[in-house]
Amino acid sequence: FSSVVAGDTTADYELRVEIVSQEVQGMYDTTATLFVNYRLLDVSSHREIWKENLLSSYMAQFEESFVGVERRRKANEGVVRENLIQLVEILSQVLSQ
């Protein structure tokens, strides 16, 4: 990936990411959902290797924090973490082929 390659070397892949939608709902138990479009490109050939939409959700329960703003933050952080876990699992399979 180009942003982590040091020096004059070029990256092998480019990951394009678009957040399609993000939503947080609930007063007591707060649920966040995140829908992200990912595209992985081979830099040298400009060929698309993989693309997928990943949907994730996470619920921050009332017991985690009695403050609503804190529950929203926990829900947002949790849903992003869940989405990235899915991404890493899928990319490890795609890139090992």
N, C-alpha and C positions, 0 to 999 in steps of 0.2 A: 504494500500500500504506500502510495507516494508520500504521504505526510510523515511516515516513520522511516523512510530510507535516507541514510546519511551520505553525504559526499556526492560524487558524480554518478553513482549507480542509479539506474531507473527501477521503478517498481514493476513487479510482474502483473499486479492486478489493481483495478480501480473499483471501489465499492461506492455506488450511488444510492443515496437514501432519501426517501421522501415520506414525511409523516402525513398520512392521508387523513387521519382523524384521531382525536384524543378527547376523552370525555371522563368527567368525574361526577359521580352521583351519590346521593345518600347523605343523611344527616347524622345518623348514629354509626352504623356500619357503612363505611365509605368505599365504593367500588370505582376503580379507574380502569378504563379500557384504552388500548392503544393499537392502531392499525397502521402498519408501516410497509411501504413498498421498497424492496431491496433489489438491486441489479449489480451483478458482478461481471466486470469486463476484463478481458485479456488486453493489456496495454499495448503489446506489440502488434497484435492483429486487429484490435478494436472490435473483437468478436465478443458477443454477449455469451458468457459461460453459464450463467444461472440467473433466474429472476423469480421472485416469489413475494407474495403479500403475507405478512405475519400479523396475526391478531393475538393479543395477549390481554389478560385481565388480572387484577389483584385487588383483594379486599382488605382494607385496614379496619379491624374491628374496634368497636367502641372502647374495649378494655385496653387497647394499645395506647390510647391517649384520650383524655377527657376533653381536650381542646380540639375543636373542629378544624382549625387551620392546620394543626399538627397532623391530624388524621389525613387530611387532603395531601399534605406533603409526603407522608408515609405511603399513601396509595399511589401517588405519582412516581415516587422512587421505586416502589415495588413493581409497578407495571413495566417500567423501562427495564429494570433488571430482568424480569421474566422474558421480555422481548429479546434482549441481548443473549440470554441463555439459549433461547430457540435458535437465534442466528448463529451462534458459535457452534452449536451441535450440528446444524445443517451444513455450515461451511466446512467443518472438519470432514464430513462425508463427501461433499462435492469436490474438495481439493485433494482428497486422498485417491480419487479415481483416476 
